[in-house]
Amino acid sequence: MNRMNIFTGHFGSGKTEVAINFALQMKKQYDQVVIVDLDIVNPYFRTKDAVESLENAGVKVIASQYANTNIDIPAVPSEILSVFHEQSYGVVIDVGGDENGAMALGRYLQFFKKEPYELFFVYNAKRPFTDGVDNTIELLRNIETTSRLKVTQLINNTHLAQYSTVELLLEAQAILEKISEQTKLPIAFLAGKNEIISQLPIAIKHKTFSLDLQLHFPWKDNE
């Protein structure tokens, strides 16, 4: 496992949940784990929503001081530089949901050139801009162009929130395998809630990753 792990994906991909759970898993390997919220695009799905549970687990959170406020500006904390200098840290970076959000990542190109990294593209086939092979590859390439970094692995995180099923995940897997074939990018794992992952067939050839959902969305308070 590389110490530097970046998660990107379009709006609604669920990349932040995957990034948070990945950071929690990294605590098994690293004494110090830091998760950086570089999502300057979407004010509602931010890593800082889960800051309490992350810090209770020993994961340090670096996020804009404006996260979880009504102020939505591309403010990136200078503290992020510490993750590049402290080589003993395990690092997870949550990047904005499209090519415009990836611009924030490109600011640190000089540092990424100096060490290996994983850039995971989190895929949800049930979103309008990633519901097919061609449009997904176009989005992926746009993110690469804007960030000036290369995606290294793909993640199938197809879901419909509380309406998610194992069938949806498997249908999306067939699409993602075509994307993998065309881009020559490996599929890292299939992600989903444990009740979904536990229903996957034993013969599935890719790794799986169970998610313990961490984010809280205010509009659900009235449901």
C-alpha positions in Angstrom: 0.0 0.0 0.0 1.3 3.4 -0.9 1.2 6.0 1.8 -0.4 8.6 -0.5 -3.9 7.8 -1.6 -6.2 10.1 -3.5 -9.9 9.6 -4.2 -11.8 11.4 -6.9 -15.1 10.8 -8.7 -18.1 12.7 -10.0 -20.9 14.1 -7.8 -22.8 11.3 -6.1 -20.1 8.7 -6.6 -19.7 8.2 -2.9 -16.0 8.9 -3.0 -16.0 10.7 0.4 -17.5 7.7 2.2 -14.9 5.4 0.5 -12.1 7.8 1.4 -13.2 8.0 5.0 -13.4 4.3 5.4 -10.1 3.8 3.7 -8.5 6.2 6.1 -9.9 4.2 9.0 -8.5 1.0 7.5 -5.1 2.7 7.1 -4.9 3.0 10.9 -4.1 -0.7 11.0 -0.9 -0.1 9.1 0.2 3.5 10.1 0.5 5.1 13.5 -0.3 8.5 12.0 -3.1 8.8 9.4 -4.3 12.1 7.9 -7.3 12.7 5.7 -7.3 15.9 3.7 -10.6 17.4 2.4 -9.8 19.0 -0.9 -13.4 18.9 -2.1 -14.0 22.6 -2.9 -16.8 21.8 -5.3 -19.6 20.2 -3.2 -20.5 21.9 0.1 -22.8 19.1 1.3 -20.7 16.0 1.0 -17.6 16.9 2.9 -15.1 14.9 5.0 -15.4 17.4 7.8 -19.0 16.1 8.4 -17.3 13.0 9.9 -14.5 14.8 11.8 -15.6 13.6 15.2 -15.6 9.9 14.4 -12.4 10.2 12.5 -10.6 12.0 15.3 -11.9 9.5 17.8 -10.3 6.8 15.7 -7.0 8.6 15.7 -7.3 10.0 12.2 -6.3 13.7 11.8 -8.6 15.8 9.6 -7.3 18.7 7.5 -10.2 20.7 6.0 -11.1 24.2 5.0 -12.2 26.4 7.9 -15.3 27.1 5.8 -16.4 23.5 5.5 -19.9 23.0 7.0 -20.7 26.7 6.9 -22.7 28.8 4.4 -19.5 30.1 2.9 -18.5 28.2 -0.2 -15.1 29.4 -1.5 -12.1 27.4 -2.7 -10.1 27.8 0.5 -7.4 25.2 1.0 -5.6 25.2 4.3 -1.8 25.6 4.2 -1.5 22.8 6.8 -1.9 20.3 3.9 1.9 20.8 3.1 2.7 18.8 6.3 1.4 15.6 4.7 4.1 15.8 2.0 6.9 16.5 4.4 6.0 13.9 7.1 6.9 10.7 5.2 5.7 8.5 8.1 2.1 9.6 7.7 -0.5 7.5 5.9 -2.4 10.0 3.8 -5.9 10.0 2.2 -6.9 13.0 0.0 -10.6 13.5 -0.9 -10.7 15.5 -4.1 -13.6 17.6 -5.7 -16.2 15.8 -7.7 -15.3 16.7 -11.3 -12.5 18.2 -13.4 -13.0 21.6 -11.9 -12.5 20.2 -8.4 -9.4 18.4 -9.5 -7.7 21.8 -10.1 -7.1 22.0 -6.3 -5.1 18.8 -6.6 -3.0 20.1 -9.4 -1.6 22.8 -7.0 0.5 20.1 -5.4 1.9 18.5 -8.6 5.5 19.2 -7.5 5.1 17.0 -4.4 3.3 14.1 -6.2 6.2 13.9 -8.6 8.5 13.1 -5.8 6.8 9.9 -4.5 4.4 7.1 -5.5 0.7 7.7 -5.2 -2.6 6.0 -5.9 -5.3 8.0 -7.6 -8.5 6.1 -7.3 -11.5 6.9 -9.5 -14.7 6.1 -7.7 -17.4 5.0 -10.0 -21.2 5.0 -9.6 -23.1 3.8 -12.6 -26.3 5.3 -11.3 -25.2 8.9 -11.9 -26.1 10.7 -15.1 -22.6 11.6 -16.2 -21.1 8.1 -15.5 -23.9 5.8 -16.7 -21.9 4.5 -19.6 -18.4 3.6 -20.8 -17.6 6.6 -23.0 -18.9 9.4 -20.8 -17.1 7.9 -17.8 -13.8 7.6 -19.6 -14.2 11.2 -20.8 -14.8 12.4 -17.2 -11.8 10.4 -16.0 -9.5 11.9 -18.7 -10.7 15.4 -17.9 -9.8 14.9 -14.3 -6.4 13.7 -15.3 -5.8 16.6 -17.6 -6.9 19.2 -15.0 -5.0 17.7 -12.0 -2.0 16.7 -14.2 -2.0 13.4 -12.4 -2.8 9.9 -13.7 -5.6 7.8 -12.3 -4.1 4.5 -11.2 -7.1 2.3 -10.1 -10.9 2.1 -10.4 -13.4 1.5 -7.6 -17.0 0.3 -8.2 -19.1 2.1 -5.6 -22.4 1.9 -7.5 -25.4 2.7 -5.2 -28.7 4.3 -4.9 -28.5 5.3 -1.2 -31.1 3.3 0.8 -32.3 1.7 -2.5 -28.9 0.0 -3.2 -28.9 -3.7 -4.1 -26.3 -6.3 -4.9 -27.8 -6.5 -8.4 -27.0 -2.9 -9.1 -23.4 -3.4 -8.0 -23.0 -6.4 -10.2 -24.6 -4.7 -13.2 -22.2 -1.8 -12.8 -19.3 -4.2 -12.5 -19.9 -5.3 -16.1 -19.7 -1.7 -17.3 -16.6 -0.9 -15.2 -14.8 -4.0 -16.5 -15.3 -2.6 -20.0 -13.9 0.8 -18.8 -11.0 -1.1 -17.2 -10.3 -2.9 -20.5 -10.3 0.3 -22.5 -8.2 2.4 -20.1 -5.9 -0.4 -19.0 -6.6 0.6 -15.4 -7.1 -2.2 -12.8 -10.2 -2.4 -10.6 -9.1 -2.0 -7.0 -12.3 -3.3 -5.4 -16.1 -3.2 -5.2 -17.3 -1.1 -2.3 -20.7 -1.0 -0.5 -22.5 -1.4 2.8 -21.8 -4.7 4.5 -25.3 -6.0 3.8 -24.6 -5.5 0.1 -21.0 -6.8 0.0 -22.0 -10.0 2.0 -24.4 -10.9 -0.8 -21.8 -10.9 -3.6 -21.0 -14.3 -5.1 -18.0 -16.1 -3.7 -16.6 -16.5 -7.2 -16.3 -12.7 -7.9 -12.7 -12.1 -9.0 -12.2 -8.6 -7.5 -11.6 -7.6 -3.9 -14.4 -6.1 -1.9 -14.5 -3.3 0.6 -17.3 -2.9 3.2 -18.3 0.6 4.1 -19.4 1.8 7.6 -21.3 4.9 6.6 -20.0 8.0 8.4 -21.6 11.0 6.8 -24.6 12.8 8.1 -26.9 14.7 5.8 -29.1 17.4 7.4 -32.0 16.9 5.0 -32.5 13.4 6.5 -33.3 14.8 9.9 -36.9 15.3 8.8 -37.3 11.9 7.2 
